[in-house]
Amino acid sequence: MGKNIKKYWALFLIPTMGAFAIGFVIPFLLGIYLSFCEFRTVTDSQFVGLANYIKALSDTVFQHSFFYTAAFALVTVIVINVAAFALAVALTKKLRGTNIFRTIFFMPNLIGGIVLGYIWQLIFSGILSQWNTALNLDAGVGFVGLVILVCWQQIGYMMIIYIAGLQSIPQEVMEAVEIDGASAWNKLTRVTLPMMMPSITICTFLSVTNGFKLFDQNLALTAGEPAKMSEMMALNIYNTFYGRVGWEGVGQAKAVIFFIIVVGIGLIQLRSTREREVQQ
């Protein structure tokens, strides 16, 4: 039996590799090709070179959505990771009810983005009506609303990863630091954070990519209003592809640009945080 598996192992890979090729590789390559074409459907494409990329990069709404998304990702990465780490430290203390609080903080992550968006829209509408404004009337207010929504949803998830990282630090190391008389600040910055770098790498990567890829919460909470000023990159690509006749190729070119940006930023972040990881 073992010999047969070793001899024919490649045959067992065919179903998985076939599904991967059909579901990911072929659509991905076709998408790149279509970004250089003008088309309505995939069967009537006409090659137009870099024309779609020139239109995409000269689209002022797309440029605004890039800076809006980058600012959103920067703010949420900081807020989510600082808050999640602080909660993880608090909930790894020997206090009563920590498991209940961990469950409560994690629960928002179980709710879908569209549902969360509509729930928070109702909440914000009730609050903002006191000042005669609304999410879809002010891009700045919409930005703050999106930050609150995403932080509320993702802090609990990142907290669980940080708790796992804190619990993986050897107890004898922490006891040795306390015996040496290190202050709480030195203990945090010289021991805890360096040994937590694998968790920090995972959490920052997830929060950076989630920030750039945000779509359903943006659609449900602000829908890009007012005048597309709160439209993030993913929603802008969707609206270009499905909302502007004759712009399907431009939408596809924007998607390829978006992919390059997210992959590039993700790789830079992984490289910068992994260099600081220490072996336990």
C-alpha positions as MATLAB code, in Angstrom:
seq = 'MGKNIKKYWALFLIPTMGAFAIGFVIPFLLGIYLSFCEFRTVTDSQFVGLANYIKALSDTVFQHSFFYTAAFALVTVIVINVAAFALAVALTKKLRGTNIFRTIFFMPNLIGGIVLGYIWQLIFSGILSQWNTALNLDAGVGFVGLVILVCWQQIGYMMIIYIAGLQSIPQEVMEAVEIDGASAWNKLTRVTLPMMMPSITICTFLSVTNGFKLFDQNLALTAGEPAKMSEMMALNIYNTFYGRVGWEGVGQAKAVIFFIIVVGIGLIQLRSTREREVQQ';
ca = [
       0.000    0.000    0.000;
       2.786    2.388    0.980;
       4.752    1.581   -2.168;
       1.702    2.228   -4.367;
       1.138    5.617   -2.730;
       4.772    6.606   -3.260;
       4.628    5.425   -6.893;
       1.318    7.073   -7.832;
       1.302   10.103   -5.476;
       1.061   12.431   -8.451;
      -2.316   10.923   -9.432;
      -3.772   11.875   -6.028;
      -2.793   15.496   -6.621;
      -4.716   15.754   -9.901;
      -8.196   16.459   -8.389;
      -6.852   19.135   -6.027;
      -4.586   20.746   -8.603;
      -7.367   20.599  -11.194;
      -9.806   22.369   -8.858;
      -7.128   24.971   -7.994;
      -6.420   25.595  -11.679;
     -10.130   25.895  -12.620;
     -11.119   27.955   -9.586;
      -8.095   30.256   -9.289;
      -5.244   30.046  -11.827;
      -7.293   30.196  -15.050;
      -9.663   33.015  -13.886;
      -6.668   34.952  -12.547;
      -4.718   34.715  -15.822;
      -7.866   35.451  -17.843;
      -8.492   38.503  -15.654;
      -4.990   39.826  -16.360;
      -5.503   39.312  -20.109;
      -8.908   41.046  -20.033;
      -7.345   44.052  -18.296;
      -5.651   44.746  -21.656;
      -8.916   44.355  -23.611;
     -12.163   46.169  -24.290;
     -15.032   43.745  -23.743;
     -18.627   43.201  -22.678;
     -18.260   39.447  -22.234;
     -15.156   37.243  -22.247;
     -15.959   36.072  -25.798;
     -15.954   39.508  -27.494;
     -12.716   40.954  -26.110;
     -10.529   43.195  -28.275;
      -6.931   43.897  -27.327;
      -6.348   47.617  -26.609;
      -2.923   47.527  -24.948;
      -2.392   49.839  -21.964;
      -5.434   52.036  -22.690;
      -7.410   50.607  -19.752;
      -4.512   51.195  -17.343;
      -4.108   54.788  -18.557;
      -7.841   55.414  -17.985;
      -7.717   53.739  -14.574;
      -4.698   55.701  -13.341;
      -6.109   59.014  -14.639;
      -9.486   58.445  -12.937;
      -9.570   61.030  -10.119;
     -12.225   59.060   -8.212;
      -9.956   55.994   -8.242;
      -7.024   58.122   -7.061;
      -9.146   59.487   -4.202;
     -10.296   55.970   -3.272;
      -6.641   54.861   -3.036;
      -5.681   57.599   -0.561;
      -8.958   57.146    1.355;
      -8.298   53.382    1.606;
      -4.637   53.865    2.585;
      -5.618   56.295    5.368;
      -8.315   53.915    6.552;
      -5.911   50.934    6.578;
      -3.278   52.938    8.495;
      -5.722   54.071   11.204;
      -7.397   50.682   11.625;
      -4.083   48.772   11.768;
      -2.918   50.956   14.671;
      -6.229   51.029   16.575;
      -7.054   47.335   16.104;
      -3.627   46.026   17.103;
      -3.087   48.347   20.079;
      -6.580   47.666   21.454;
      -6.387   43.917   20.781;
      -2.980   43.665   22.471;
      -4.169   45.641   25.512;
      -7.250   43.424   25.832;
      -5.102   40.292   25.459;
      -2.785   41.446   28.257;
      -5.764   42.254   30.505;
      -7.539   38.955   29.796;
      -4.461   36.796   30.474;
      -4.322   38.057   34.054;
      -5.657   35.740   36.724;
      -9.045   37.444   36.983;
     -12.536   36.011   37.268;
     -14.700   35.950   34.132;
     -11.899   36.267   31.579;
     -13.317   33.456   29.418;
     -16.712   35.193   29.307;
     -15.105   38.471   28.236;
     -13.015   36.687   25.565;
     -16.230   35.214   24.131;
     -18.045   38.548   24.201;
     -15.202   40.413   22.461;
     -14.879   37.694   19.789;
     -18.612   37.504   18.948;
     -18.752   40.539   16.541;
     -16.377   38.673   14.237;
     -19.054   36.010   13.722;
     -21.476   38.521   12.159;
     -21.300   39.133    8.401;
     -20.001   42.466    7.117;
     -23.228   43.432    5.301;
     -25.336   42.771    8.405;
     -22.908   44.701   10.594;
     -22.937   47.597    8.141;
     -26.725   47.967    8.250;
     -26.841   47.556   12.052;
     -24.249   50.295   12.575;
     -25.942   52.481    9.975;
     -29.093   52.460   12.115;
     -27.048   53.214   15.244;
     -25.115   56.083   13.624;
     -28.250   57.510   12.016;
     -29.928   57.712   15.422;
     -26.899   59.395   17.003;
     -26.019   61.771   14.137;
     -29.618   62.973   13.764;
     -29.045   64.912   16.999;
     -26.640   67.135   15.020;
     -28.678   67.179   11.779;
     -26.088   65.196    9.822;
     -25.678   61.634    8.521;
     -23.033   59.230    7.283;
     -23.905   59.851    3.631;
     -23.627   63.646    3.991;
     -20.026   63.919    5.237;
     -17.070   61.805    4.020;
     -15.184   62.493    7.263;
     -18.059   61.212    9.377;
     -18.323   58.192    7.084;
     -14.591   57.540    7.576;
     -14.957   57.594   11.363;
     -18.015   55.346   11.119;
     -16.131   52.790    9.028;
     -13.187   52.827   11.456;
     -15.503   52.221   14.454;
     -17.369   49.418   12.660;
     -14.250   47.540   11.507;
     -12.455   47.959   14.830;
     -15.524   46.676   16.679;
     -15.622   43.657   14.366;
     -11.917   42.727   14.246;
     -10.429   43.616   17.651;
     -11.799   40.432   19.255;
     -10.339   38.222   16.518;
      -6.861   39.768   16.824;
      -7.166   39.589   20.625;
      -7.433   35.779   20.422;
      -4.191   35.598   18.378;
      -2.394   37.879   20.871;
      -3.654   35.773   23.792;
      -2.202   32.658   22.136;
       1.109   34.507   21.688;
       1.207   35.687   25.306;
       0.466   32.191   26.606;
       3.288   30.723   24.477;
       5.962   32.799   26.267;
       7.844   30.460   28.660;
       6.871   31.198   32.263;
      10.458   30.731   33.489;
      11.579   33.612   31.241;
       9.047   35.974   32.789;
       9.971   34.809   36.307;
      13.684   35.418   35.575;
      12.879   38.945   34.366;
      10.919   39.678   37.542;
      13.735   38.307   39.739;
      16.184   40.605   37.923;
      13.964   43.514   38.960;
      13.017   44.754   35.484;
      10.392   47.514   35.405;
       7.003   46.887   33.811;
       8.012   49.011   30.773;
      11.305   47.129   30.256;
       9.492   43.812   30.702;
       7.024   44.803   27.985;
       9.461   46.308   25.468;
      12.531   44.087   26.027;
      10.884   40.689   26.568;
       7.151   40.488   25.847;
       7.005   42.369   22.527;
      10.095   40.679   20.957;
       8.736   37.243   21.889;
       5.310   38.236   20.573;
       6.588   39.176   17.099;
       5.144   36.064   15.359;
       1.672   37.055   16.615;
       2.288   40.701   15.722;
       3.323   39.621   12.199;
       0.082   37.674   11.713;
      -2.191   40.352   13.182;
      -0.650   43.276   11.287;
      -0.738   41.305    8.025;
      -4.413   40.428    8.515;
      -5.406   43.953    9.548;
      -3.470   45.572    6.658;
      -4.951   43.290    3.994;
      -8.440   43.432    5.539;
      -8.237   47.235    5.566;
      -7.381   47.422    1.874;
      -9.868   44.729    0.819;
     -12.837   46.148    2.745;
     -15.960   46.003    0.579;
     -19.197   44.805    2.163;
     -19.026   47.085    5.227;
     -18.279   50.056    2.937;
     -21.203   49.141    0.681;
     -23.663   48.719    3.551;
     -22.603   51.670    5.722;
     -21.953   54.542    3.286;
     -22.199   53.077   -0.249;
     -19.458   55.586   -1.157;
     -21.632   58.647   -0.395;
     -21.456   61.599   -0.544;
     -20.462   61.804   -4.241;
     -18.128   58.752   -3.951;
     -15.978   60.566   -1.384;
     -16.204   57.597    1.037;
     -15.750   55.027   -1.722;
     -12.869   52.636   -1.023;
     -10.829   50.859   -3.706;
     -12.753   47.565   -3.741;
     -16.111   49.368   -4.013;
     -14.721   51.680   -6.703;
     -13.645   48.667   -8.784;
     -17.087   47.083   -8.354;
     -18.880   50.276   -9.374;
     -16.571   50.765  -12.375;
     -17.112   47.224  -13.648;
     -20.862   46.925  -13.044;
     -21.972   50.556  -12.985;
     -20.341   52.053  -16.112;
     -21.173   50.526  -19.493;
     -18.058   50.165  -21.661;
     -15.733   50.421  -18.651;
     -15.465   46.677  -17.927;
     -11.847   46.583  -19.115;
     -10.986   49.629  -17.000;
     -12.553   47.949  -13.980;
     -10.453   44.860  -14.685;
      -7.300   47.005  -14.973;
      -8.136   48.632  -11.617;
      -8.498   45.148  -10.099;
      -5.005   44.175  -11.306;
      -3.558   47.436   -9.926;
      -5.361   46.779   -6.650;
      -3.908   43.240   -6.514;
      -0.352   44.535   -7.067;
      -0.767   47.188   -4.343;
      -2.150   44.741   -1.739;
       0.481   42.061   -2.496;
       3.305   44.630   -2.450;
       2.239   46.180    0.868;
       1.632   42.723    2.385;
       5.102   41.493    1.409;
       6.794   44.650    2.733;
       4.931   44.318    6.042;
       5.803   40.607    6.366;
       9.474   41.275    5.667;
       9.708   44.191    8.119;
       8.055   42.335   11.044;
       9.648   38.915   10.447;
      13.112   40.455   10.701;
      12.277   41.362   14.309;
      11.106   37.870   15.315;
      13.233   36.040   17.884;
      13.602   32.309   18.467;
      12.202   31.028   21.769;
];
